[in-house]
Amino acid sequence: MKKLLSIALLAGVALSVTACSSDYVMSTKTGEMIVTHGKPEVDKDTGLTRYTDQQGIERQINNDQISQMIKKD
């Protein structure tokens, strides 16, 4: 019984953590669509946008290459 309760609690925590971060779609000027996990961070000092892709890899793209950024529902 305790094992089942522990599994249920872990599943609930995992769902609440993933539900808090929204995915975004960035379209580039070349027509590429980039789906991110969580909100991308725009750094105006460096001119780069940092994001985490769907595989969990952190990446960067030049701000001038992004034509649109939309929160995915």
C-alpha positions as CSV (number, residue, x, y, z in Angstrom):
1,M,0.0,0.0,0.0
2,K,2.8,2.4,0.9
3,K,4.6,1.6,-2.4
4,L,1.5,2.4,-4.4
5,L,1.0,5.7,-2.5
6,S,4.6,6.6,-3.1
7,I,4.3,6.0,-6.8
8,A,1.1,8.1,-7.0
9,L,2.8,11.0,-5.1
10,L,5.8,10.9,-7.4
11,A,3.6,10.9,-10.5
12,G,1.7,13.9,-9.1
13,V,4.9,15.8,-8.4
14,A,6.2,15.0,-11.9
15,L,3.0,16.2,-13.5
16,S,2.9,19.4,-11.5
17,V,6.5,20.2,-12.4
18,T,6.0,19.7,-16.1
19,A,2.6,21.5,-16.1
20,C,4.2,24.7,-14.8
21,S,6.4,25.3,-17.8
22,S,4.8,26.2,-21.1
23,D,6.2,25.4,-24.5
24,Y,6.8,28.0,-27.1
25,V,7.2,28.0,-30.9
26,M,9.7,30.3,-32.5
27,S,9.6,30.8,-36.2
28,T,12.8,31.9,-37.9
29,K,13.2,34.2,-40.9
30,T,14.2,31.1,-42.9
31,G,10.9,29.4,-42.1
32,E,12.1,27.0,-39.5
33,M,9.8,26.2,-36.6
34,I,11.6,25.7,-33.3
35,V,9.6,24.2,-30.4
36,T,11.0,25.0,-27.0
37,H,10.5,23.5,-23.6
38,G,9.8,26.5,-21.3
39,K,10.0,30.2,-22.2
40,P,13.1,31.2,-24.1
41,E,15.3,33.9,-22.5
42,V,16.1,36.9,-24.6
43,D,19.5,38.5,-23.8
44,K,19.6,42.0,-25.3
45,D,23.2,42.5,-24.3
46,T,24.5,39.6,-26.3
47,G,21.8,39.6,-29.0
48,L,21.1,35.9,-28.3
49,T,18.0,34.0,-27.3
50,R,18.7,30.9,-25.1
51,Y,16.2,28.1,-25.1
52,T,15.9,24.4,-24.2
53,D,14.7,22.2,-27.1
54,Q,12.3,19.3,-26.9
55,Q,15.2,16.8,-26.2
56,G,16.3,18.9,-23.2
57,I,19.4,20.4,-24.9
58,E,20.2,24.1,-24.2
59,R,20.7,26.1,-27.4
60,Q,21.1,29.7,-28.6
61,I,20.0,31.6,-31.6
62,N,20.6,35.1,-32.8
63,N,17.7,37.4,-32.0
64,D,17.7,38.9,-35.5
65,Q,17.0,35.4,-36.9
66,I,13.7,35.1,-35.0
67,S,10.6,36.4,-36.7
68,Q,8.0,35.4,-34.2
69,M,7.7,33.7,-30.7
70,I,4.3,32.3,-29.6
71,K,3.3,30.5,-26.5
72,K,2.0,27.0,-27.4
73,D,-1.4,26.1,-25.9
